[in-house]
Each structure stands twice: as structure tokens, then as C-alpha cells.
Amino acid sequence: MVLIEEALDPHAYIALLANADLLLLPYDGAVYGTRSGGILAESLALGIPAVVPAGCWMEDFARTSRAVASPSGRPLGPCLAEALNSLPA
């Protein structure tokens, strides 16, 4: 795992995103508003599944895509497994 602490140029960002197997998007609506929606749409467009929190707008989007909603306070493992199972062989 690598922590990137600076902004990436568009090509480096897409290259990094395209190498991901799964995105875990811990979203807090009070903090982020709708600012993190781009990465979800971009990852799903690339065929990368995502795990998103239940109870926010991302859950509504998850119902029609490869995203999986994770209920608050529940173990994350089953949601991660479901998302990974959506990957092509």
C-alpha cells in the first residue's frame, strides 16, 4: 500500500485508479458533501468494484452498479467479498 499525499496529474491519477482491484470509499456526507462522487463514477466506468457506506446517496447509486453498500456497524468482510466476486475472472 502506498499513501500519496499530493495531487496527481490526470494521467497519473487514471493510471493509479486503473491498477486498483477494488475501491473502499469511507464517505461522511457531513464532511464531504458530494465531492467524492467522481472517484466512484470513474472506478465503476473502469470496471472496478467499490464498497460504499449504506445510508447515503452512494448507496442509491450502488443498486445499479458494481458498488456494494456496507451498513454502519456491520462487519466489512462480507461486503468486500461481494464486491470482489463481481470482478471478472
N, C-alpha and C positions, 0 to 999 in steps of 0.2 A: 504494500500500500504506500502511496506517495501523497503527501499533502502539498498542494500547490497554493501558494499564498500570494500570488499576483495574477492580474488579468492576463488571459491568453489572447493572442491574435486569433481571428476567426478560423484560420486553417488548423492551428494547433488545438483549438477547442474541439473542432469537429473530429480531428484525428484521435484525441483523447476519448471523446464520447464514443466514437465508433469502435474502440477497443474494449469497451465495457461489456460485461455479460449481463449485468443487472444493475438497476439504479434503486437505491434506497433513499426516499425523499421524505425526511422528517420535517413536515411542514407545520408551522404555527401561524394560523391566519392572523392573529393579533399582531404578530411581528412582521410578517412578510406581505400580507395582503395578497395580491395576485402576481407578485413579482417573480415567483418561481415557476410559473406555468410554462415558460419557454423550454426549459430543460426537459420537462415531461413530454411535451409535444415532439420535440426533436428526437428524444430517445425512442419514443414509440414509432416515429417515422422511419427510424433506422432499424426497427425490429427488436429493440432492446426492451425487455420487460421491466416494469417498475413496481415497487411496493410503496403505496401512499397511505397516509392516515385516513381512517374512516371518519365520517362526520364533517368533511369539508368538500369544497367544490371538486377537488381531485377525485373523490370517491365517485361522484356522478360521472366523471369522465372515465373512470376505471371500468365502469359497467360495459362500455362499448369498445374496450381495447385490451391490450395485454397487461394492463396495470391491475394490481391486486390491492384491495383496501384492507388495512390492518386495524382492527378495533383497538382502541386505547386500553391499556392494562392487560391485554391478552398476549400470550407468547408469540413472538415474531416468527419463529421457526416454520410453522405451517404455511404462513403467507409467503415466506421466502421460497419454500419448496414448491408451492403452487406457481409462483412466478417463474422459477427455473424450469418447471415442467412445460412451460409454454415456449421454451427455446426449441428451435429446430434441431434435429439430431445432428 
